[in-house]
C-alpha cells in the first residue's frame, strides 16, 4: 500500500514537471512570436507572466530580420508617441483644473474688492503697464508715485505675496554714479536687500543726462504664473463689470 502511494506521488510529480516544461515551451514560443511581430519586452510581459530576466534569456540570441527590426522600431515609435500624447493630455488637464480653481478664487476675491476704488485703479494700471507674457508679476514705470501706489496696492490686495516682492532698477549707464538705488529705496520704503541687480542701458552719443531722471523701477513678485493669471482674470472680470453697467 505504501509502495503504491509512493509511486503515485512520483508519477504526479513527473506529470507536473512535464506540464510545467510544456507550458514554458509554449510560453517561449509565444514570446518569440510576439517579438517577431514587433512587440517590446513590456508588451510581451503583459501577455506572458514570467520574469523580465526569463524573457531576456529567451530572446537575447533571437535572430531578427530587417523587416522584423523595422516593425519593432515602428511599434516602439508608436508606443512613444502614444505615451507623449497621454502625458501631454494629462498635463493639459491638470493645468485646466488649476486654472479653474484659480479663477474661482480670483472671482471670489473680486467680489470682495470691487467696491474699493483703489482695487480697480491697480488692476487698470497693471493692465496698461504690467507684464503680459512673462511667467511672473512685473510692473514697471518711471513715476515714483505710481510705483509707490502699486507697492501699497500689492500690500493690500496681494498680501500673501508681499514677502516675495523685489525691485529692479533700469537706467542709463550715465547714471551709474548717482546712487539711484538709494533714492528708490527711500521713496518706496523697500530695503536695498530686496533690490535685484540694476540693469544699465547703453547711452547713445546724442543722449544727454537729465537731472530729474531717476530711471525706471520694476516691481517683481516671484510667484510664477499664478499671479499673472490672477491679474488676467481680474482684468476680465473688470471688463465684465463695466459692460454690466453699460460703461463699455
Backbone torsions as a table, in degrees:
resi	resn	phi	psi	omega
1	UNK	NA	-43.6	179.4
2	UNK	-64.2	-43.2	-179.7
3	UNK	-63.0	-37.0	179.1
4	UNK	-64.5	-46.5	179.2
5	UNK	-63.2	-40.1	-179.7
6	UNK	-62.5	-43.2	178.3
7	UNK	-63.3	-37.9	178.4
8	UNK	-63.5	-40.1	179.1
9	UNK	-63.5	-44.0	-179.9
10	UNK	-62.0	-45.6	-179.2
11	UNK	-61.9	-43.7	-179.5
12	UNK	-63.5	-40.2	179.3
13	UNK	-63.6	-43.5	179.3
14	UNK	-63.1	-42.5	-179.8
15	UNK	-63.5	-39.5	179.3
16	UNK	-64.3	-42.6	179.5
17	UNK	-64.2	-42.1	178.8
18	UNK	-62.7	-41.8	179.1
19	UNK	-64.1	-42.7	179.7
20	UNK	-63.4	-43.3	179.2
21	UNK	-63.3	-41.6	179.1
22	UNK	-64.0	-40.8	179.4
23	UNK	-62.5	-43.4	179.7
24	UNK	-62.1	-41.4	179.0
25	UNK	-61.8	-44.4	-179.9
26	UNK	-64.6	-40.6	179.2
27	UNK	-65.3	-40.5	178.5
28	UNK	-64.0	-43.1	178.9
29	UNK	-62.1	-39.4	179.0
30	UNK	-66.8	-40.7	179.1
31	UNK	-61.4	-44.1	179.3
32	UNK	-63.5	-42.1	-179.7
33	UNK	-63.8	-43.7	179.5
34	UNK	-65.2	-38.6	179.5
35	UNK	-63.5	-43.3	179.9
36	UNK	-67.1	-20.3	177.2
37	UNK	-83.9	-2.6	176.6
38	UNK	99.4	12.9	-179.8
39	UNK	-80.0	144.0	175.6
40	UNK	-79.4	169.8	176.5
41	UNK	-57.8	-40.0	-179.3
42	UNK	-62.3	-42.7	179.1
43	UNK	-62.4	-42.9	-178.5
44	UNK	-65.5	-42.2	-178.8
45	UNK	-65.0	-23.9	177.9
46	UNK	-74.1	-14.9	-178.7
47	UNK	-112.7	-21.2	179.7
48	UNK	-123.6	120.8	-171.3
49	UNK	-90.6	73.0	173.5
50	UNK	-131.5	174.5	-179.3
51	UNK	-75.8	159.7	178.9
52	UNK	-64.1	-35.0	179.6
53	UNK	-64.3	-35.1	177.7
54	UNK	-66.0	-45.2	177.6
55	UNK	-59.5	-42.9	-179.2
56	UNK	-61.7	-43.1	-178.9
57	UNK	-67.2	-32.9	179.4
58	UNK	-71.2	-34.5	-168.7
59	UNK	-107.6	-5.8	-172.3
60	UNK	-62.4	-33.4	-179.0
61	UNK	-104.5	14.7	-176.6
62	UNK	-72.0	120.7	177.4
63	UNK	-74.0	133.4	-178.2
64	UNK	-122.5	130.3	179.2
65	UNK	-74.0	166.7	178.6
66	UNK	-60.9	-38.6	178.6
67	UNK	-64.0	-41.3	179.3
68	UNK	-68.3	-36.9	176.5
69	UNK	-63.5	-42.0	178.5
70	UNK	-62.3	-43.2	179.2
71	UNK	-63.4	-41.4	179.1
72	UNK	-63.1	-42.9	179.5
73	UNK	-64.1	-43.5	179.7
74	UNK	-60.9	-41.2	-179.9
75	UNK	-67.9	-40.1	178.3
76	UNK	-63.4	-45.7	178.4
77	UNK	-61.1	-38.9	179.5
78	UNK	-64.5	-41.7	178.4
79	UNK	-63.4	-40.6	178.7
80	UNK	-63.2	-44.1	179.5
81	UNK	-61.3	-44.6	178.3
82	UNK	-62.1	-39.5	179.1
83	UNK	-63.7	-41.7	179.4
84	UNK	-66.4	-42.0	178.2
85	UNK	-62.3	-43.1	179.5
86	UNK	-63.0	-43.1	179.5
87	UNK	-65.1	-43.5	179.8
88	UNK	-64.2	-39.1	178.5
89	UNK	-64.1	-42.2	179.1
90	UNK	-64.6	-42.3	179.1
91	UNK	-63.1	-42.7	179.5
92	UNK	-64.9	-42.1	179.2
93	UNK	-62.7	-42.5	179.1
94	UNK	-64.9	-40.2	179.4
95	UNK	-64.4	-42.5	179.3
96	UNK	-64.6	-37.2	177.8
97	UNK	-65.7	-41.2	178.6
98	UNK	-64.6	-42.0	-178.7
99	UNK	-68.7	-33.8	177.1
100	UNK	-63.7	-44.8	178.2
101	UNK	-64.0	-40.6	-179.6
102	UNK	-66.4	-38.4	178.9
103	UNK	-64.7	-41.3	178.4
104	UNK	-61.2	-42.5	178.2
105	UNK	-64.8	-45.4	-179.3
106	UNK	-62.5	-39.7	-179.9
107	UNK	-67.3	-39.9	178.4
108	UNK	-62.4	-43.7	178.9
109	UNK	-67.8	-37.3	178.8
110	UNK	-59.2	-42.8	179.6
111	UNK	-63.1	-32.6	179.1
112	UNK	-74.6	-39.7	-171.8
113	UNK	-91.5	-15.2	-165.8
114	UNK	-65.0	-19.5	178.2
115	UNK	-87.4	-0.2	178.2
116	UNK	-96.9	115.3	-177.4
117	UNK	-60.8	-32.9	179.8
118	UNK	-61.1	-35.8	179.4
119	UNK	-63.2	-48.4	-179.7
120	UNK	-63.4	-39.3	179.4
121	UNK	-61.8	-44.8	-179.5
122	UNK	-64.5	-41.8	178.4
123	UNK	-64.2	-41.6	178.8
124	UNK	-64.7	-41.0	178.8
125	UNK	-64.6	-41.6	179.2
126	UNK	-67.4	-36.7	176.9
127	UNK	-57.3	-38.7	-177.8
128	UNK	-83.9	-41.4	-169.9
129	UNK	-115.4	-9.7	-176.6
130	UNK	-82.7	163.8	179.6
131	UNK	-69.9	146.7	179.7
132	UNK	-116.7	-25.9	-171.8
133	UNK	-114.7	-8.2	179.2
134	UNK	-76.2	178.5	-178.9
135	UNK	-101.0	14.4	-179.6
136	UNK	-152.6	179.2	-177.1
137	UNK	-82.2	116.9	176.3
138	UNK	-131.5	131.0	173.9
139	UNK	-136.3	125.2	-175.7
140	UNK	-131.3	137.4	176.9
141	UNK	-162.1	160.0	179.0
142	UNK	-96.4	-8.4	-178.8
143	UNK	-81.7	113.2	-178.2
144	UNK	-58.2	-39.2	-178.7
145	UNK	-65.3	-37.6	179.4
146	UNK	-67.7	-39.8	178.8
147	UNK	-65.0	-43.4	178.1
148	UNK	-61.8	-42.4	179.1
149	UNK	-59.4	-46.1	-177.1
150	UNK	-68.3	-32.4	175.6
151	UNK	-65.5	-43.1	176.7
152	UNK	-64.0	-40.1	179.0
153	UNK	-60.6	-45.1	178.8
154	UNK	-61.5	-41.8	179.5
155	UNK	-63.5	-30.4	-178.4
156	UNK	-86.3	-43.4	-171.8
157	UNK	-105.7	-12.6	175.7
158	UNK	-126.5	45.7	-171.2
159	UNK	-58.0	-32.5	-179.4
160	UNK	-71.6	-14.5	-175.3
161	UNK	-103.7	-5.3	-172.2
162	UNK	-61.1	-32.0	179.9
163	UNK	-63.7	-20.6	-178.7
164	UNK	-94.3	5.9	-173.7
165	UNK	-78.8	142.4	175.6
166	UNK	-147.7	164.2	-179.3
167	UNK	-122.1	150.1	175.6
168	UNK	-139.4	126.4	-178.7
169	UNK	-91.6	135.9	173.9
170	UNK	-118.0	120.7	-178.5
171	UNK	-151.1	173.9	178.5
172	UNK	-84.3	153.0	-176.8
173	UNK	-63.0	-22.3	178.0
174	UNK	-60.2	-23.4	-175.0
175	UNK	-99.1	13.3	-173.7
176	UNK	-60.2	-29.1	-178.0
177	UNK	-95.8	4.4	-175.4
178	UNK	-87.6	-2.5	178.0
179	UNK	54.6	47.4	-178.3
180	UNK	-65.4	-26.9	178.3
181	UNK	-59.5	-39.9	178.6
182	UNK	-63.5	-40.8	178.2
183	UNK	-59.7	-49.2	-177.0
184	UNK	-68.6	-32.5	177.7
185	UNK	-64.4	-44.1	178.5
186	UNK	-68.0	-37.6	-177.9
187	UNK	-68.1	-41.2	-174.9
188	UNK	-93.6	-19.2	-175.3
189	UNK	78.3	10.4	178.3
190	UNK	-94.0	124.7	-178.5
191	UNK	-64.3	153.5	-179.2
192	UNK	-60.9	-23.6	178.5
193	UNK	-64.7	-18.4	179.1
194	UNK	-94.1	3.3	179.4
195	UNK	-90.3	133.8	172.6
196	UNK	-86.6	169.0	-177.3
197	UNK	-55.7	131.7	179.3
198	UNK	-66.1	141.5	176.7
199	UNK	-102.6	119.2	179.9
200	UNK	-100.2	124.7	178.4
201	UNK	-91.7	142.2	178.4
202	UNK	-66.3	144.4	179.6
203	UNK	-104.0	128.9	178.7
204	UNK	-69.5	167.9	-177.7
205	UNK	-62.2	-31.6	-178.0
206	UNK	-89.4	0.8	-176.0
207	UNK	-78.4	132.3	179.1
208	UNK	-110.1	142.6	179.9
209	UNK	-70.2	128.5	-178.9
210	UNK	-102.6	122.2	-174.6
211	UNK	-58.5	-35.4	-175.0
212	UNK	-90.5	-4.3	-176.4
213	UNK	-76.4	129.2	-179.1
214	UNK	-118.0	12.0	-179.4
215	UNK	81.7	-179.5	176.1
216	UNK	-106.7	134.1	179.6
217	UNK	-107.4	134.6	178.3
218	UNK	-113.5	126.1	173.6
219	UNK	-86.2	129.3	179.6
220	UNK	-126.2	134.5	172.9
221	UNK	-124.8	113.7	-172.8
222	UNK	-82.6	75.0	-179.0
223	UNK	-121.3	12.2	179.1
224	UNK	70.8	-154.6	-174.6
225	UNK	-73.2	-17.1	-175.3
226	UNK	-54.3	-53.8	-176.7
227	UNK	-69.8	-38.4	179.1
228	UNK	-59.4	-44.4	179.7
229	UNK	-66.9	-36.7	178.5
230	UNK	-63.7	-42.7	178.2
231	UNK	-61.8	-39.6	178.8
232	UNK	-65.2	-38.9	177.2
233	UNK	-65.1	-42.4	178.9
234	UNK	-63.4	-37.2	177.1
235	UNK	-64.2	-43.5	178.2
236	UNK	-61.6	-42.8	-179.6
237	UNK	-68.4	-34.0	177.1
238	UNK	-64.0	-45.7	177.3
239	UNK	-61.0	-42.9	178.1
240	UNK	-61.1	-37.4	179.0
241	UNK	-65.7	-42.6	178.7
242	UNK	-65.1	-41.1	179.4
243	UNK	-65.9	-37.2	178.7
244	UNK	-62.5	-31.8	-179.5
245	UNK	-98.2	16.3	176.8
246	UNK	58.8	29.9	175.4
247	UNK	-83.7	-32.6	178.0
248	UNK	-110.7	NA	NA
